[in-house]
Amino acid sequence: MHAAKFHHLRMLGNQGLTYSRVAIALHWLIALLIILNFIAVWVAEDLPRPERIELMANHKAIGITVLILSILRILWRVTHRAPPFDRSLAIWEVALARIVHALFYFLIIAIPLTGWGMVSTGGDAVSVFGLFSVPALPVGSDKATGGIFHEIHEVFGTIMLVLIGLHLLGALKHQFVDHDATMARMVPFLRARR
Protein backbone atom coordinates (compact mmCIF):
# COMPACT_ATOMS: atom_id res chain seq x y z
CA MET A 1 0.00 0.00 0.00
CA HIS A 2 2.76 2.44 0.94
CA ALA A 3 4.74 1.57 -2.22
CA ALA A 4 1.70 2.25 -4.43
CA LYS A 5 1.06 5.55 -2.64
CA PHE A 6 4.72 6.56 -3.02
CA HIS A 7 4.65 5.69 -6.74
CA HIS A 8 1.47 7.76 -7.21
CA LEU A 9 3.02 10.77 -5.45
CA ARG A 10 6.20 10.40 -7.48
CA MET A 11 4.19 10.36 -10.73
CA LEU A 12 2.28 13.47 -9.61
CA GLY A 13 5.59 15.15 -8.90
CA ASN A 14 6.77 14.31 -12.42
CA GLN A 15 3.87 16.04 -14.16
CA GLY A 16 5.18 18.85 -16.34
CA LEU A 17 8.71 17.40 -16.34
CA THR A 18 8.20 15.42 -19.55
CA TYR A 19 6.78 16.38 -22.92
CA SER A 20 3.10 15.65 -23.48
CA ARG A 21 2.08 12.30 -24.98
CA VAL A 22 1.16 14.03 -28.24
CA ALA A 23 4.57 15.75 -28.46
CA ILE A 24 6.38 12.50 -27.66
CA ALA A 25 4.37 10.53 -30.25
CA LEU A 26 5.01 13.17 -32.93
CA HIS A 27 8.72 13.36 -32.05
CA TRP A 28 9.30 9.62 -32.41
CA LEU A 29 7.04 9.20 -35.45
CA ILE A 30 8.74 12.04 -37.32
CA ALA A 31 12.18 10.72 -36.30
CA LEU A 32 11.32 7.23 -37.57
CA LEU A 33 10.00 8.56 -40.89
CA ILE A 34 13.10 10.72 -41.40
CA ILE A 35 15.38 7.74 -40.76
CA LEU A 36 13.32 5.61 -43.18
CA ASN A 37 13.67 8.31 -45.82
CA PHE A 38 17.45 8.45 -45.45
CA ILE A 39 17.58 4.65 -45.76
CA ALA A 40 15.32 4.78 -48.84
CA VAL A 41 17.68 7.22 -50.61
CA TRP A 42 20.76 5.12 -49.81
CA VAL A 43 19.08 1.88 -50.95
CA ALA A 44 17.61 3.49 -54.10
CA GLU A 45 21.06 4.38 -55.45
CA ASP A 46 21.88 0.72 -56.20
CA LEU A 47 18.48 -0.37 -57.51
CA PRO A 48 17.46 -0.84 -61.15
CA ARG A 49 15.40 2.08 -62.49
CA PRO A 50 11.87 0.62 -62.03
CA GLU A 51 12.50 -0.34 -58.40
CA ARG A 52 14.27 2.96 -57.75
CA ILE A 53 11.27 4.92 -59.11
CA GLU A 54 8.92 2.92 -56.86
CA LEU A 55 11.08 3.41 -53.78
CA MET A 56 11.49 7.12 -54.48
CA ALA A 57 7.69 7.43 -54.80
CA ASN A 58 7.53 6.15 -51.21
CA HIS A 59 10.34 8.57 -50.28
CA LYS A 60 8.26 11.48 -51.62
CA ALA A 61 5.12 10.24 -49.85
CA ILE A 62 7.03 9.95 -46.57
CA GLY A 63 8.43 13.45 -47.12
CA ILE A 64 4.94 14.94 -47.46
CA THR A 65 3.85 12.97 -44.39
CA VAL A 66 6.82 14.39 -42.44
CA LEU A 67 5.86 17.89 -43.59
CA ILE A 68 2.25 17.48 -42.39
CA LEU A 69 3.29 15.94 -39.06
CA SER A 70 5.97 18.61 -38.58
CA ILE A 71 3.44 21.41 -39.05
CA LEU A 72 1.24 19.68 -36.44
CA ARG A 73 4.28 19.29 -34.16
CA ILE A 74 5.13 22.99 -34.40
CA LEU A 75 1.51 24.02 -33.80
CA TRP A 76 1.43 21.73 -30.76
CA ARG A 77 4.73 23.14 -29.49
CA VAL A 78 3.50 26.73 -29.86
CA THR A 79 0.36 25.96 -27.86
CA HIS A 80 1.91 23.67 -25.22
CA ARG A 81 4.82 24.57 -22.96
CA ALA A 82 7.90 22.37 -23.14
CA PRO A 83 9.09 20.81 -19.89
CA PRO A 84 11.89 22.67 -18.11
CA PHE A 85 15.50 21.74 -18.70
CA ASP A 86 17.24 19.84 -15.91
CA ARG A 87 18.56 22.37 -13.39
CA SER A 88 22.01 20.80 -13.52
CA LEU A 89 22.55 21.89 -17.15
CA ALA A 90 25.07 24.65 -17.80
CA ILE A 91 23.91 27.79 -19.61
CA TRP A 92 25.85 26.81 -22.74
CA GLU A 93 24.14 23.39 -22.77
CA VAL A 94 20.69 24.96 -22.64
CA ALA A 95 21.67 27.46 -25.37
CA LEU A 96 23.06 24.67 -27.57
CA ALA A 97 19.93 22.56 -27.04
CA ARG A 98 17.73 25.50 -28.07
CA ILE A 99 19.80 26.14 -31.20
CA VAL A 100 19.72 22.46 -32.21
CA HIS A 101 15.95 22.27 -31.62
CA ALA A 102 15.38 25.43 -33.69
CA LEU A 103 17.48 23.98 -36.52
CA PHE A 104 15.51 20.71 -36.34
CA TYR A 105 12.21 22.61 -36.57
CA PHE A 106 13.53 24.54 -39.59
CA LEU A 107 14.83 21.42 -41.35
CA ILE A 108 11.77 19.20 -40.78
CA ILE A 109 9.84 21.83 -42.77
CA ALA A 110 12.54 22.93 -45.24
CA ILE A 111 13.70 19.46 -46.35
CA PRO A 112 10.22 18.22 -47.40
CA LEU A 113 9.45 21.61 -48.99
CA THR A 114 12.61 21.61 -51.10
CA GLY A 115 11.92 18.01 -52.13
CA TRP A 116 8.36 18.95 -53.07
CA GLY A 117 9.74 21.96 -54.98
CA MET A 118 12.19 19.72 -56.85
CA VAL A 119 9.40 17.32 -57.91
CA SER A 120 7.16 20.26 -58.79
CA THR A 121 9.56 21.54 -61.46
CA GLY A 122 8.57 18.44 -63.45
CA GLY A 123 4.91 19.43 -63.03
CA ASP A 124 4.21 16.28 -61.03
CA ALA A 125 1.78 15.92 -58.14
CA VAL A 126 2.96 13.77 -55.23
CA SER A 127 0.83 10.75 -54.39
CA VAL A 128 0.83 10.03 -50.67
CA PHE A 129 0.60 6.22 -50.64
CA GLY A 130 -2.37 6.39 -53.02
CA LEU A 131 -4.52 7.99 -50.30
CA PHE A 132 -4.39 11.52 -51.72
CA SER A 133 -2.15 13.66 -53.89
CA VAL A 134 -0.61 17.06 -53.31
CA PRO A 135 -0.38 19.25 -56.42
CA ALA A 136 2.86 20.61 -57.81
CA LEU A 137 4.05 23.85 -56.25
CA PRO A 138 3.96 26.87 -58.59
CA VAL A 139 7.75 26.98 -59.08
CA GLY A 140 7.87 26.67 -62.87
CA SER A 141 9.35 23.92 -64.99
CA ASP A 142 12.86 25.29 -65.37
CA LYS A 143 15.45 22.50 -65.15
CA ALA A 144 17.90 24.88 -63.42
CA THR A 145 15.29 25.58 -60.73
CA GLY A 146 14.90 21.84 -60.18
CA GLY A 147 18.68 21.58 -59.83
CA ILE A 148 18.72 24.36 -57.22
CA PHE A 149 15.96 22.65 -55.21
CA HIS A 150 17.86 19.35 -55.48
CA GLU A 151 21.10 20.92 -54.25
CA ILE A 152 19.42 22.66 -51.30
CA HIS A 153 17.52 19.45 -50.46
CA GLU A 154 20.79 17.48 -50.31
CA VAL A 155 22.65 20.15 -48.29
CA PHE A 156 19.80 20.36 -45.77
CA GLY A 157 19.72 16.55 -45.62
CA THR A 158 23.43 16.47 -44.78
CA ILE A 159 22.95 19.10 -42.07
CA MET A 160 20.07 17.01 -40.70
CA LEU A 161 22.31 13.92 -40.49
CA VAL A 162 24.95 15.91 -38.56
CA LEU A 163 22.30 17.29 -36.19
CA ILE A 164 20.85 13.82 -35.60
CA GLY A 165 24.33 12.60 -34.69
CA LEU A 166 24.87 15.52 -32.29
CA HIS A 167 21.40 15.04 -30.82
CA LEU A 168 22.03 11.34 -30.16
CA LEU A 169 25.47 11.95 -28.68
CA GLY A 170 24.05 14.69 -26.43
CA ALA A 171 21.19 12.46 -25.26
CA LEU A 172 23.58 9.59 -24.49
CA LYS A 173 25.95 11.95 -22.64
CA HIS A 174 23.11 13.24 -20.44
CA GLN A 175 21.85 9.73 -19.73
CA PHE A 176 25.09 7.82 -19.14
CA VAL A 177 27.71 10.45 -18.21
CA ASP A 178 25.78 13.27 -16.51
CA HIS A 179 23.02 10.98 -15.16
CA ASP A 180 20.50 13.82 -15.33
CA ALA A 181 16.83 13.81 -16.38
CA THR A 182 17.31 15.40 -19.81
CA MET A 183 16.57 12.26 -21.83
CA ALA A 184 13.59 11.42 -19.59
CA ARG A 185 11.82 14.53 -20.94
CA MET A 186 11.21 12.64 -24.20
CA VAL A 187 11.46 9.07 -22.84
CA PRO A 188 9.30 9.22 -19.68
CA PHE A 189 9.87 5.61 -18.54
CA LEU A 190 13.51 6.54 -17.88
CA ARG A 191 12.35 8.84 -15.10
CA ALA A 192 10.51 5.99 -13.39
CA ARG A 193 13.79 4.06 -13.20
CA ARG A 194 15.78 6.88 -11.67
MODAHU-V35960 format. One record per pair of residues at least 12 apart in sequence whose C-alpha atoms are under 8 Angstrom apart, sorted by sequence separation. I is the first residue (numbers start at 1). GAP is how many residues later the second one is. D is the distance in Angstrom with one decimal. If there is no record, write none. Layout:
I:GAP:D ; I:GAP:D
This chain:
44:12:7.1 ; 124:12:5.6 ; 171:12:5.8 ; 123:13:5.7 ; 40:15:6.6 ; 41:15:7.3 ; 120:15:8.0 ; 121:15:7.7 ; 40:16:7.2 ; 120:16:4.4 ; 121:16:7.9 ; 119:17:7.3 ; 120:17:5.4 ; 123:17:7.8 ; 41:18:7.5 ; 120:18:7.3 ; 121:18:6.2 ; 123:18:6.6 ; 40:19:6.4 ; 117:19:7.6 ; 120:19:6.7 ; 121:19:5.6 ; 122:19:5.7 ; 116:20:7.4 ; 117:20:6.1 ; 120:20:7.6 ; 121:20:4.3 ; 116:21:7.3 ; 120:21:7.5 ; 121:21:6.3 ; 37:22:5.6 ; 117:22:6.8 ; 121:22:7.0 ; 121:24:7.0 ; 122:24:7.9 ; 37:25:6.9 ; 121:25:5.5 ; 37:26:7.5 ; 118:27:7.7 ; 119:27:7.5 ; 118:28:4.8 ; 33:29:6.6 ; 34:29:7.9 ; 117:29:7.3 ; 118:29:7.4 ; 74:31:7.4 ; 118:31:5.1 ; 34:32:7.3 ; 117:32:6.3 ; 118:32:5.8 ; 33:33:6.8 ; 115:34:6.9 ; 70:35:7.7 ; 114:35:5.4 ; 115:35:7.0 ; 30:36:5.9 ; 114:36:7.2 ; 70:38:6.2 ; 71:38:7.4 ; 114:38:6.9 ; 115:38:6.0 ; 30:39:6.9 ; 70:39:6.5 ; 114:39:5.4 ; 30:40:7.2 ; 67:41:6.7 ; 66:42:7.1 ; 67:42:5.7 ; 111:42:5.6 ; 26:43:6.9 ; 26:44:7.9 ; 67:45:5.8 ; 111:45:6.2 ; 27:46:7.7 ; 66:46:7.1 ; 67:46:7.5 ; 110:46:7.7 ; 111:46:6.7 ; 26:47:6.3 ; 64:48:6.2 ; 63:49:5.1 ; 107:49:6.7 ; 23:50:6.7 ; 63:52:7.6 ; 64:52:7.7 ; 23:53:7.1 ; 107:53:6.9 ; 23:54:7.5 ; 60:55:7.5 ; 60:56:7.6 ; 104:56:7.3 ; 104:59:7.6 ; 19:63:6.1 ; 65:63:7.6 ; 100:63:7.0 ; 18:64:7.8 ; 19:64:5.8 ; 64:64:7.2 ; 18:65:5.5 ; 61:65:6.8 ; 17:66:4.9 ; 60:66:6.8 ; 61:66:6.3 ; 62:66:7.4 ; 16:67:5.6 ; 17:67:6.4 ; 60:67:8.0 ; 61:67:4.4 ; 100:67:7.7 ; 16:68:7.9 ; 60:68:7.6 ; 61:68:6.1 ; 57:69:7.9 ; 57:70:7.6 ; 58:70:7.8 ; 58:71:7.0 ; 88:92:7.4 ; 86:94:6.9 ; 86:95:6.1 ; 86:96:5.9 ; 85:97:6.7 ; 83:102:6.9 ; 24:162:5.9 ; 24:163:7.8 ; 18:166:6.7 ; 19:166:5.7 ; 18:167:4.0 ; 19:167:5.9 ; 17:168:6.2 ; 18:168:6.2 ; 18:169:7.9 ; 18:170:6.3
